[in-house]
Structures are given as C-alpha cells and as structure tokens.
Amino acid sequence: MTRLTKFLGTAGLMLGAAVAMPVQAQVSGSIATADIPRTVIGTTAFQSAYKQVETDYAQQIELIRTRAQERQTLLAKFDKNGDKQVDETEQEAMKKSADAPKLKSIEQEIQQLSNQIDAGRAYAVEQILLQYGNALDDVVKAKQIKIVLTPSSMLYAQPEADITAAVTAALNLRVASVGVVPPANWQPAEEVVQIFQQINQRLLTAQYLQQQQAAQQQQQAAPAAPVGR
C-alpha cells in the first residue's frame, strides 16, 4: 500500500459505491459530482505553489532556456531546406555528425532539469491531496450527500450537483500553503502522478485556448485592408 492510501479513502469509497450499486437500487439522499484535478487547481495553495516554483527553480528554468537555444542552434545546421524542422533525411545526417553526442547531452540535461521542476510541482500537489479526503468528507457531511461521482461517470447532472467549488473551499481551510522542494529520495505515489498528469493536461489546454482567443482578438482588432478599385 502506498503512503497515500488514505488521502482519497473517503473519496474512493463514495466514487466506488456507484460502480458497485445495483441498477435498481434506490438512493435516499443527494448525488453529487466532484472533479479532483479542478478542485486542486482552484486552491490557493496550488496557485501559490506554482508561482513559488518560478522562484525556487529559477536556475533550472533559466538553464532550460539556455540549453533549448543551444539545441535549436545545433538543429538549424541540419535544416537544409529552411523549413525550421528536421525531417527524416536531415535527422540521419544529424545522427552521423560530430554534433550528435553534444545534442544528446543537451537533451538529457533539459530532461533532468524538467524532472526537477515537475518533482517540485508534484510534491505540492501531493500535499494538497493528502487533505482531499477530509475536505470532501466535510462537504459531504454538510450537504448530506450520499454518493459522489466523477463528472465523467455522469450521463447528466444539474449544475448544482457539482460540488467541486465547495471541496476547493474546504481544502483552502485545511491547506493554507505547501512546499515545492521535496525531501531527499522523495517519490510521488501513483495516485499523485495520475492526478498531476491530468492537472498538467488541463493547464496546457487552458493555455492553448487562451492563445487561440488572443490570436482571434488580434485578428479582429487589425484594420481591414483597403479594397482596391
């Protein structure tokens, strides 16, 4: 058993109840939904921790930028057609060149630095998740909820069935802040890795949508080209 077996204990029991419940069973009480990644993202501790990463891991972040630029400079030497990409033929030439070992070393260093940063973020997420079960229990008792499902498990639910915001508020009361520097030899539990990956996907999707929206706004704000006679 992992050391995080209890952090989703209450949540796991309630989420699993819906799977085990016979189709014809009648539930006396409310059924709600809770989105774990969104719950964590909404907490003050999470948002503060991710900002703190930029400070505590500033050296790693700057090194990644430097090494990424060095990598691009090396790759540009093999971009013979000038399309800013390295196709299969160009990759073969690159692998046989004297720059191949240096390029591999740069990529390995970038990966190692990225792993350090991700470890700090995952550690922050783990500390929040340690109180998730308790926070969910607080909300369940206050609202007299019988079953909690993930949104993906529901075919349909009224908006008021979503208690994600309430669980986030309960987590804020239980977890004021978290650290972003894990202890030596720390390894995240499997549950943390899964949720951390989901959180990263949510953040990347949100960033992409923001960029798309900004691009559309710029296009709409640009003056129309004059129509020739």
GIBEL-V959148 format. One record per run of one state. SS is the DSSP state (H for helix, E for strand, C for the rest). FROM is the first residue (numbers start at 0). TO is the last residue. If there is no record, write none. Layout:
ss->SS from->FROM to->TO
ss->SS from->FROM to->TO
//
This chain:
ss->C from->0 to->7
ss->H from->8 to->19
ss->C from->20 to->28
ss->E from->29 to->32
ss->C from->33 to->34
ss->H from->35 to->40
ss->C from->41 to->42
ss->H from->43 to->55
ss->C from->56 to->56
ss->H from->57 to->75
ss->C from->76 to->86
ss->H from->87 to->94
ss->C from->95 to->98
ss->H from->99 to->128
ss->C from->129 to->130
ss->H from->131 to->142
ss->C from->143 to->143
ss->E from->144 to->148
ss->C from->149 to->149
ss->H from->150 to->152
ss->C from->153 to->157
ss->H from->158 to->160
ss->E from->161 to->161
ss->C from->162 to->162
ss->H from->163 to->173
ss->C from->174 to->188
ss->H from->189 to->220
ss->C from->221 to->228
//
